[in-house]
Amino acid sequence: MNEQEKQATLTAIRLLAATPKSRRRLKQKLEEKGYPSEIIKNVLTRLEKQQVLNDRDLALSVFQTFSIYRPSGRKRIAFEMEKRG
């Protein structure tokens, strides 16, 4: 892993620590920070293999939040899922 890839990994972990993000949203954030697409792809793949990044868990969390803890209808749940990518 080269230096730029290490830096992209640290940035991704900091972003995920702040708020859970989907793969798509994290990719957008890393692109905004100017990392090359190949490095982003490698970082995202590594984080998924390590179970740090998991879209299924994020979707389940959003569903639970808006169906159990803050009861909402289907449209609100769909909106929140789309909002999070």
All heavy atoms as an XYZ file, in Angstrom:
699
protein
N       0.854     -1.169      0.000
C       0.000      0.000      0.000
C       0.905      1.238      0.000
O       1.752      1.389      0.858
C      -0.886     -0.041      1.249
C      -1.836      1.097      1.331
S      -3.043      1.164      2.695
C      -2.929     -0.330      3.572
N       0.694      2.103     -0.993
C       1.524      3.300     -1.078
C       0.990      4.393     -0.139
O      -0.047      4.255      0.491
C       1.635      3.793     -2.525
C       0.307      4.274     -3.078
O      -0.529      4.813     -2.357
N       0.098      4.084     -4.358
N       1.715      5.475     -0.055
C       1.392      6.552      0.888
C       0.029      7.177      0.608
O      -0.747      7.456      1.526
C       2.490      7.625      0.839
C       2.389      8.633      1.955
C       2.484      8.010      3.339
O       3.254      7.052      3.540
O       1.753      8.479      4.235
N      -0.274      7.397     -0.669
C      -1.556      8.010     -1.015
C      -2.725      7.089     -0.647
O      -3.755      7.543     -0.183
C      -1.596      8.363     -2.503
C      -2.752      9.269     -2.849
C      -2.691      9.749     -4.278
O      -2.121      9.103     -5.132
N      -3.317     10.886     -4.545
N      -2.530      5.787     -0.809
C      -3.563      4.825     -0.451
C      -3.754      4.779      1.067
O      -4.877      4.677      1.557
C      -3.202      3.443     -0.992
C      -4.396      2.537     -1.129
C      -4.113      1.324     -1.993
O      -3.424      1.452     -3.020
O      -4.602      0.247     -1.617
N      -2.662      4.873      1.815
C      -2.758      4.935      3.280
C      -3.542      6.166      3.711
O      -4.395      6.096      4.593
C      -1.367      4.974      3.909
C      -0.635      3.670      3.882
C       0.726      3.817      4.523
C       1.555      2.563      4.364
N       2.908      2.720      4.912
N      -3.230      7.295      3.088
C      -3.917      8.544      3.431
C      -5.406      8.460      3.090
O      -6.254      8.905      3.858
C      -3.263      9.729      2.703
C      -3.721     11.063      3.215
C      -3.377     11.275      4.681
O      -2.305     10.901      5.147
N      -4.287     11.860      5.421
N      -5.737      7.868      1.951
C      -7.139      7.704      1.557
C      -7.865      6.786      2.531
O      -9.028      7.034      2.880
C      -7.228      7.147      0.137
N      -7.186      5.745      3.001
C      -7.790      4.828      3.976
C      -8.072      5.553      5.278
O      -9.159      5.419      5.860
C      -6.869      3.612      4.219
O      -6.658      2.937      2.975
C      -7.480      2.656      5.213
N      -7.123      6.328      5.762
C      -7.330      7.096      7.000
C      -8.475      8.094      6.850
O      -9.287      8.248      7.756
C      -6.033      7.828      7.387
C      -4.897      6.951      7.884
C      -3.638      7.787      8.091
C      -5.291      6.259      9.179
N      -8.533      8.743      5.704
C      -9.618      9.695      5.447
C     -10.957      8.967      5.456
O     -11.926      9.441      6.069
C      -9.407     10.404      4.092
O      -8.156     11.103      4.131
C     -10.524     11.384      3.802
N     -11.029      7.821      4.812
C     -12.270      7.043      4.756
C     -12.703      6.618      6.149
O     -13.890      6.713      6.505
C     -12.089      5.821      3.856
N     -11.766      6.173      6.956
C     -12.099      5.742      8.317
C     -12.584      6.917      9.152
O     -13.551      6.792      9.915
C     -10.893      5.030      8.959
C     -10.673      3.685      8.257
C     -11.096      4.832     10.458
C      -9.401      2.979      8.628
N     -11.955      8.062      8.997
C     -12.430      9.264      9.719
C     -13.841      9.634      9.299
O     -14.680      9.976     10.138
C     -11.484     10.441      9.467
C     -10.304     10.450     10.365
C      -9.555     11.784     10.283
N      -8.139     11.464     10.221
C      -7.350     11.639      9.171
N      -7.795     12.173      8.080
N      -6.089     11.299      9.219
N     -14.114      9.561      8.002
C     -15.452      9.884      7.507
C     -16.488      8.901      8.046
O     -17.591      9.294      8.428
C     -15.462      9.883      5.976
C     -14.731     11.032      5.297
C     -14.554     10.745      3.806
C     -15.480     12.334      5.503
N     -16.140      7.623      8.086
C     -17.063      6.608      8.597
C     -17.257      6.736     10.106
O     -18.331      6.430     10.626
C     -16.559      5.207      8.258
C     -16.655      4.816      6.791
C     -15.897      3.516      6.537
C     -18.110      4.686      6.370
N     -16.238      7.188     10.814
C     -16.346      7.359     12.259
C     -17.318      8.497     12.596
O     -18.025      8.434     13.599
C     -14.985      7.631     12.873
N     -17.354      9.508     11.740
C     -18.248     10.641     11.979
C     -19.700     10.223     11.815
O     -20.533     10.496     12.685
C     -17.904     11.788     11.029
N     -20.018      9.577     10.707
C     -21.364      9.061     10.447
C     -21.257      7.866      9.515
O     -20.430      7.870      8.601
C     -22.287     10.102      9.771
O     -21.678     10.541      8.570
C     -22.585     11.289     10.661
N     -22.078      6.855      9.726
C     -22.061      5.715      8.801
C     -22.399      6.182      7.389
O     -23.241      7.062      7.205
C     -23.145      4.792      9.337
C     -23.375      5.231     10.743
C     -23.041      6.689     10.790
N     -21.730      5.615      6.414
C     -21.951      6.003      5.022
C     -22.025      4.756      4.147
O     -21.431      3.739      4.453
C     -20.813      6.891      4.535
C     -20.793      8.246      5.196
C     -19.605      9.039      4.768
C     -19.538     10.397      5.423
N     -19.890     10.473      6.812
N     -22.733      4.898      3.047
C     -22.785      3.818      2.057
C     -21.510      3.869      1.221
O     -20.757      4.850      1.247
C     -23.998      3.992      1.144
O     -23.849      5.173      0.366
N     -21.292      2.813      0.474
C     -20.131      2.767     -0.425
C     -20.188      3.943     -1.398
O     -19.191      4.618     -1.633
C     -20.112      1.433     -1.178
C     -18.950      1.309     -2.131
C     -18.986      0.013     -2.939
N     -17.936      0.002     -3.925
C     -16.764     -0.609     -3.776
N     -16.503     -1.276     -2.679
N     -15.849     -0.551     -4.731
N     -21.369      4.183     -1.960
C     -21.518      5.263     -2.941
C     -21.193      6.626     -2.332
O     -20.463      7.430     -2.915
C     -22.948      5.252     -3.487
C     -23.171      6.285     -4.575
C     -24.538      6.175     -5.155
N     -25.476      6.884     -4.295
C     -26.776      6.935     -4.482
N     -27.314      6.276     -5.473
N     -27.540      7.620     -3.680
N     -21.718      6.878     -1.117
C     -21.484      8.172     -0.462
C     -20.013      8.341     -0.091
O     -19.436      9.411     -0.277
C     -22.365      8.264      0.783
C     -22.296      9.563      1.525
C     -22.857     10.693      0.732
N     -24.170     10.327      0.237
C     -25.240     11.076      0.276
N     -25.177     12.268      0.778
N     -26.378     10.659     -0.220
N     -19.382      7.274      0.404
C     -17.975      7.355      0.765
C     -17.115      7.582     -0.479
O     -16.166      8.367     -0.451
C     -17.547      6.077      1.498
C     -16.148      6.078      2.099
C     -15.944      7.249      3.052
C     -15.881      4.767      2.806
N     -17.479      6.929     -1.575
C     -16.756      7.131     -2.835
C     -16.844      8.597     -3.260
O     -15.840      9.200     -3.650
C     -17.347      6.225     -3.917
C     -16.666      6.344     -5.255
C     -17.275      5.365     -6.253
C     -16.549      5.412     -7.566
N     -17.208      6.229     -8.560
N     -18.029      9.185     -3.148
C     -18.207     10.602     -3.508
C     -17.329     11.499     -2.643
O     -16.676     12.421     -3.155
C     -19.664     11.018     -3.333
C     -20.607     10.460     -4.345
C     -22.062     10.762     -4.004
O     -22.393     11.116     -2.871
N     -22.933     10.618     -4.984
N     -17.298     11.228     -1.357
C     -16.510     12.050     -0.438
C     -15.018     11.958     -0.757
O     -14.316     12.973     -0.739
C     -16.750     11.627      1.013
C     -18.136     11.905      1.511
C     -18.309     13.366      1.779
C     -19.629     13.636      2.459
N     -19.831     15.072      2.673
N     -14.546     10.752     -1.055
C     -13.127     10.586     -1.393
C     -12.801     11.251     -2.731
O     -11.715     11.825     -2.892
C     -12.753      9.106     -1.409
C     -12.763      8.407     -0.034
C     -12.541      6.917     -0.193
C     -11.737      9.013      0.906
N     -13.728     11.189     -3.687
C     -13.519     11.873     -4.968
C     -13.434     13.383     -4.754
O     -12.606     14.054     -5.369
C     -14.650     11.544     -5.941
C     -14.565     10.148     -6.505
C     -15.795      9.741     -7.310
O     -16.856     10.410     -7.194
O     -15.708      8.743     -8.038
N     -14.291     13.916     -3.871
C     -14.266     15.353     -3.574
C     -12.923     15.777     -2.981
O     -12.486     16.898     -3.167
C     -15.385     15.715     -2.597
C     -16.765     15.658     -3.197
C     -17.873     15.807     -2.161
O     -17.574     16.117     -0.980
O     -19.035     15.596     -2.530
N     -12.284     14.860     -2.273
C     -10.991     15.162     -1.666
C      -9.838     14.982     -2.644
O      -8.684     15.225     -2.309
C     -10.791     14.307     -0.425
C     -11.849     14.581      0.630
C     -11.315     14.377      1.994
C     -12.356     14.727      3.025
N     -12.355     16.118      3.407
N     -10.151     14.528     -3.878
C      -9.153     14.481     -4.937
C      -8.363     13.190     -5.073
O      -7.339     13.173     -5.758
N      -8.810     12.117     -4.449
C      -8.102     10.848     -4.597
C      -8.419     10.219     -5.952
O      -9.544     10.289     -6.421
C      -8.486      9.877     -3.474
C      -7.995     10.334     -2.122
C      -8.870     10.868     -1.187
C      -6.650     10.244     -1.773
C      -8.424     11.293      0.054
C      -6.199     10.663     -0.544
C      -7.093     11.196      0.362
O      -6.643     11.615      1.583
N      -7.432      9.566     -6.575
C      -7.650      8.899     -7.869
C      -8.627      7.735     -7.736
O      -8.699      7.077     -6.692
C      -6.262      8.390     -8.253
C      -5.300      9.125     -7.395
C      -6.031      9.513     -6.159
N      -9.368      7.460     -8.794
C     -10.415      6.442     -8.759
C      -9.875      5.048     -8.444
O     -10.532      4.266     -7.754
C     -11.206      6.431    -10.060
O     -10.363      6.137    -11.143
N      -8.683      4.713     -8.911
C      -8.116      3.387     -8.637
C      -7.819      3.212     -7.153
O      -8.071      2.151     -6.577
C      -6.846      3.171     -9.475
C      -6.316      1.766     -9.422
C      -7.287      0.719     -9.966
O      -8.037      1.014    -10.910
O      -7.295     -0.396     -9.427
N      -7.311      4.255     -6.531
C      -7.025      4.199     -5.097
C      -8.332      4.096     -4.316
O      -8.443      3.313     -3.368
C      -6.186      5.409     -4.655
C      -4.754      5.212     -5.160
C      -6.219      5.598     -3.147
C      -3.800      6.302     -4.849
N      -9.334      4.855     -4.711
C     -10.642      4.804     -4.048
C     -11.209      3.398     -4.128
O     -11.695      2.857     -3.135
C     -11.606      5.837     -4.660
C     -11.129      7.257     -4.349
C     -13.029      5.614     -4.147
C     -11.887      8.346     -5.064
N     -11.140      2.803     -5.305
C     -11.662      1.445     -5.494
C     -10.957      0.461     -4.564
O     -11.605     -0.368     -3.906
C     -11.474      1.028     -6.950
C     -11.978     -0.350     -7.267
C     -11.708     -0.690     -8.725
C     -11.961     -2.157     -8.978
N     -11.498     -2.571    -10.286
N      -9.636      0.554     -4.477
C      -8.863     -0.334     -3.604
C      -9.228     -0.144     -2.135
O      -9.384     -1.116     -1.397
C      -7.364     -0.112     -3.792
C      -6.875     -0.536     -5.147
O      -7.534     -1.289     -5.853
N      -5.714     -0.041     -5.534
N      -9.361      1.106     -1.716
C      -9.692      1.406     -0.322
C     -11.077      0.868      0.021
O     -11.265      0.215      1.056
C      -9.607      2.927     -0.061
C     -10.230      3.293      1.277
C      -8.161      3.397     -0.124
N     -12.051      1.122     -0.835
C     -13.416      0.665     -0.569
C     -13.497     -0.861     -0.516
O     -14.157     -1.430      0.363
C     -14.379      1.214     -1.621
C     -14.541      2.734     -1.652
C     -15.470      3.145     -2.775
C     -15.024      3.267     -0.332
N     -12.805     -1.518     -1.416
C     -12.784     -2.984     -1.420
C     -12.164     -3.514     -0.136
O     -12.689     -4.442      0.485
C     -12.019     -3.505     -2.649
O     -12.662     -3.014     -3.830
C     -11.988     -5.014     -2.677
N     -11.056     -2.918      0.285
C     -10.392     -3.360      1.510
C     -11.300     -3.147      2.728
O     -11.421     -4.023      3.588
C      -9.076     -2.613      1.711
C      -8.288     -3.134      2.904
C      -6.917     -2.502      3.107
N      -6.140     -2.396      1.895
C      -5.942     -1.244      1.229
N      -6.473     -0.123      1.656
N      -5.212     -1.222      0.140
N     -11.957     -1.996      2.803
C     -12.833     -1.716      3.938
C     -14.038     -2.664      3.966
O     -14.495     -3.049      5.039
C     -13.302     -0.257      3.904
C     -12.216      0.787      4.163
C     -12.783      2.192      4.005
C     -11.593      0.605      5.533
N     -14.532     -3.042      2.799
C     -15.642     -4.004      2.748
C     -15.181     -5.383      3.216
O     -15.895     -6.062      3.952
C     -16.226     -4.096      1.343
C     -17.093     -2.909      1.003
C     -17.620     -2.940     -0.415
O     -16.938     -3.474     -1.318
O     -18.721     -2.412     -0.620
N     -13.992     -5.793      2.803
C     -13.459     -7.094      3.224
C     -13.255     -7.136      4.739
O     -13.420     -8.174      5.366
C     -12.139     -7.401      2.520
C     -12.305     -7.813      1.088
C     -10.973     -8.122      0.439
C     -11.164     -8.470     -1.018
N      -9.885     -8.694     -1.702
N     -12.917     -6.000      5.323
C     -12.689     -5.912      6.763
C     -13.987     -5.638      7.534
O     -13.952     -5.461      8.744
C     -11.669     -4.808      7.066
C     -10.307     -5.094      6.503
C      -9.366     -3.907      6.628
O      -9.770     -2.784      6.934
N      -8.084     -4.151      6.377
N     -15.106     -5.585      6.822
C     -16.424     -5.330      7.419
C     -16.529     -3.948      8.075
O     -17.356     -3.733      8.958
C     -16.776     -6.422      8.437
C     -16.964     -7.798      7.833
C     -18.194     -7.855      6.945
O     -19.268     -7.445      7.353
N     -18.024     -8.345      5.737
N     -15.695     -3.008      7.660
C     -15.783     -1.640      8.153
C     -16.849     -0.886      7.359
O     -17.561     -0.042      7.894
C     -14.416     -0.919      8.031
C     -14.515      0.536      8.412
C     -13.379     -1.636      8.876
N     -16.984     -1.233      6.112
C     -17.957     -0.631      5.209
C     -18.927     -1.720      4.771
O     -18.512     -2.716      4.185
C     -17.233     -0.042      3.987
C     -18.079      0.608      2.903
C     -18.816      1.819      3.462
C     -17.192      1.028      1.742
N     -20.219     -1.543      5.106
C     -21.198     -2.575      4.798
C     -22.546     -1.914      4.511
O     -23.226     -1.458      5.441
C     -21.304     -3.555      5.965
C     -22.130     -4.761      5.635
O     -23.129     -4.675      4.941
N     -21.726     -5.906      6.156
N     -22.928     -1.859      3.240
C     -24.177     -1.211      2.850
C     -25.399     -1.914      3.430
O     -26.383     -1.269      3.785
C     -24.307     -1.149      1.323
C     -23.429     -0.069      0.709
O     -22.800      0.696      1.462
O     -23.380      0.002     -0.526
N     -25.328     -3.213      3.555
C     -26.468     -3.968      4.102
C     -26.714     -3.576      5.562
O     -27.852     -3.342      5.959
C     -26.208     -5.465      3.989
C     -27.392     -6.296      4.410
C     -27.108     -7.789      4.170
N     -28.265     -8.591      4.468
C     -28.601     -8.992      5.697
N     -27.856     -8.664      6.721
N     -29.675     -9.721      5.893
N     -25.668     -3.507      6.352
C     -25.806     -3.099      7.752
C     -26.318     -1.665      7.869
O     -27.130     -1.360      8.744
C     -24.480     -3.234      8.492
C     -24.091     -4.674      8.757
O     -24.937     -5.578      8.556
O     -22.926     -4.905      9.151
N     -25.854     -0.796      6.990
C     -26.324      0.589      6.997
C     -27.817      0.642      6.690
O     -28.579      1.333      7.375
C     -25.549      1.437      5.988
C     -26.015      2.882      5.832
C     -25.848      3.654      7.136
C     -25.269      3.560      4.701
N     -28.256     -0.102      5.676
C     -29.671     -0.120      5.307
C     -30.522     -0.671      6.452
O     -31.593     -0.135      6.750
C     -29.876     -0.951      4.043
N     -30.056     -1.705      7.103
C     -30.777     -2.279      8.230
C     -30.880     -1.279      9.372
O     -31.933     -1.133     10.002
C     -30.091     -3.564      8.705
C     -30.771     -4.325      9.827
C     -32.184     -4.730      9.441
C     -29.952     -5.549     10.192
N     -29.819     -0.565      9.623
C     -29.811      0.452     10.672
C     -30.802      1.576     10.367
O     -31.553      2.016     11.245
C     -28.403      1.028     10.820
O     -28.397      2.105     11.711
N     -30.814      2.038      9.121
C     -31.760      3.086      8.721
C     -33.195      2.582      8.866
O     -34.055      3.267      9.406
C     -31.496      3.560      7.272
C     -32.613      4.467      6.770
C     -30.155      4.263      7.186
N     -33.433      1.362      8.413
C     -34.769      0.774      8.522
C     -35.200      0.693      9.982
O     -36.328      1.077     10.331
C     -34.803     -0.616      7.878
C     -36.123     -1.299      8.045
C     -37.210     -0.922      7.271
C     -36.287     -2.292      8.990
C     -38.451     -1.530      7.432
C     -37.508     -2.912      9.158
C     -38.597     -2.530      8.387
N     -34.340      0.201     10.853
C     -34.690      0.085     12.263
C     -34.959      1.451     12.882
O     -35.913      1.622     13.633
C     -33.574     -0.622     13.031
C     -33.515     -2.093     12.756
C     -32.348     -2.765     13.444
O     -31.344     -2.132     13.776
N     -32.470     -4.069     13.651
N     -34.125      2.405     12.563
C     -34.304      3.747     13.119
C     -35.651      4.330     12.740
O     -36.361      4.874     13.589
C     -33.178      4.682     12.641
O     -31.927      4.170     13.105
C     -33.376      6.103     13.154
N     -36.022      4.204     11.476
C     -37.243      4.855     11.014
C     -38.475      3.964     11.039
O     -39.560      4.402     10.662
C     -37.016      5.451      9.620
C     -36.138      6.667      9.686
C     -34.784      6.558      9.453
C     -36.653      7.897     10.037
C     -33.959      7.667      9.550
C     -35.838      9.011     10.140
C     -34.487      8.896      9.891
N     -38.347      2.734     11.486
C     -39.542      1.906     11.639
C     -39.807      1.578     13.101
O     -40.952      1.400     13.498
C     -39.432      0.627     10.817
O     -38.386     -0.174     11.305
N     -38.770      1.530     13.912
C     -38.942      1.165     15.317
C     -38.785      2.374     16.237
O     -39.682      2.678     17.022
C     -37.929      0.062     15.716
C     -38.181     -1.195     14.884
C     -38.017     -0.240     17.206
C     -37.111     -2.252     15.026
N     -37.661      3.052     16.128
C     -37.353      4.126     17.067
C     -38.033      5.444     16.736
O     -38.390      6.205     17.634
C     -35.840      4.319     17.178
C     -35.136      3.039     17.544
C     -34.267      2.414     16.667
C     -35.374      2.430     18.771
C     -33.641      1.225     17.000
C     -34.756      1.236     19.110
C     -33.886      0.639     18.217
O     -33.272     -0.541     18.544
N     -38.183      5.721     15.480
C     -38.901      6.922     15.028
C     -39.896      6.472     13.972
O     -39.648      6.647     12.773
C     -37.932      7.939     14.416
C     -37.044      8.605     15.428
C     -36.363      9.785     14.810
N     -34.953      9.430     14.583
C     -34.138     10.110     13.830
N     -34.542     11.157     13.185
N     -32.888      9.745     13.688
N     -41.016      5.893     14.396
C     -41.956      5.312     13.421
C     -42.265      6.255     12.252
O     -42.608      7.411     12.447
C     -43.195      5.041     14.259
C     -42.672      4.859     15.645
C     -41.509      5.807     15.761
N     -42.072      5.719     11.059
C     -42.277      6.481      9.828
C     -42.882      5.560      8.782
O     -42.796      4.340      8.883
C     -40.942      7.016      9.303
O     -40.282      7.780     10.281
N     -43.441      6.161      7.766
C     -44.033      5.392      6.680
C     -42.992      4.936      5.673
O     -41.806      5.261      5.757
N     -43.477      4.180      4.699
C     -42.588      3.647      3.655
C     -41.869      4.742      2.886
O     -40.695      4.605      2.567
C     -43.391      2.815      2.660
C     -43.746      1.471      3.164
C     -44.379      0.682      2.039
N     -45.498     -0.040      2.609
C     -46.494     -0.531      1.939
N     -46.560     -0.383      0.644
N     -47.448     -1.179      2.544
N     -42.593      5.816      2.584
C     -41.977      6.896      1.796
C     -40.816      7.535      2.560
O     -39.776      7.827      1.979
C     -43.014      7.954      1.438
C     -43.976      7.501      0.379
C     -44.931      8.606      0.005
C     -45.897      8.124     -1.062
N     -46.831      9.177     -1.459
N     -40.990      7.741      3.846
C     -39.916      8.346      4.654
C     -38.713      7.412      4.721
O     -37.560      7.846      4.601
C     -40.433      8.654      6.057
C     -39.375      9.127      7.042
C     -38.895     10.533      6.700
N     -37.778     10.955      7.475
C     -37.838     11.701      8.572
N     -39.007     12.109      9.026
N     -36.756     12.046      9.205
N     -38.977      6.119      4.932
C     -37.883      5.156      5.004
C     -37.144      5.108      3.663
O     -35.911      5.130      3.619
C     -38.397      3.762      5.413
C     -38.908      3.812      6.859
C     -37.299      2.716      5.264
C     -39.661      2.580      7.292
N     -37.903      5.080      2.557
C     -37.286      5.070      1.226
C     -36.467      6.342      1.004
O     -35.358      6.291      0.456
C     -38.353      4.934      0.149
N     -37.004      7.481      1.435
C     -36.297      8.754      1.301
C     -34.986      8.717      2.076
O     -33.935      9.134      1.558
C     -37.176      9.896      1.808
C     -36.460     11.216      1.912
C     -36.202     11.963      0.774
C     -36.005     11.683      3.135
C     -35.516     13.173      0.865
C     -35.326     12.880      3.239
C     -35.081     13.626      2.099
N     -35.017      8.239      3.301
C     -33.815      8.187      4.134
C     -32.776      7.234      3.553
O     -31.573      7.522      3.587
C     -34.164      7.780      5.566
C     -34.978      8.818      6.320
C     -34.245     10.130      6.531
O     -33.007     10.161      6.591
O     -34.939     11.164      6.654
N     -33.231      6.127      2.999
C     -32.278      5.180      2.384
C     -31.633      5.811      1.156
O     -30.423      5.685      0.947
C     -32.985      3.890      2.009
C     -33.408      3.107      3.209
S     -32.806      1.461      3.098
C     -33.681      0.719      4.434
N     -32.436      6.459      0.344
C     -31.897      7.119     -0.861
C     -30.928      8.235     -0.467
O     -29.879      8.404     -1.083
C     -33.036      7.665     -1.717
C     -32.567      8.349     -2.976
C     -31.783      7.460     -3.922
O     -32.072      6.253     -3.995
O     -30.873      7.970     -4.605
N     -31.292      8.990      0.557
C     -30.458     10.091      1.031
C     -29.073      9.589      1.445
O     -28.069     10.261      1.242
C     -31.158     10.768      2.198
C     -30.472     11.977      2.756
C     -31.392     12.637      3.753
C     -30.732     12.717      5.087
N     -31.565     13.356      6.084
N     -29.009      8.410      1.999
C     -27.751      7.847      2.457
C     -27.027      7.028      1.388
O     -25.981      6.465      1.633
C     -27.998      6.985      3.703
C     -28.305      7.832      4.914
C     -28.850      6.990      6.053
N     -29.025      7.729      7.270
C     -29.991      8.578      7.515
N     -30.884      8.838      6.598
N     -30.068      9.203      8.668
N     -27.621      6.955      0.234
C     -26.954      6.292     -0.892
C     -27.160      4.809     -0.904
O     -26.415      4.037     -1.413
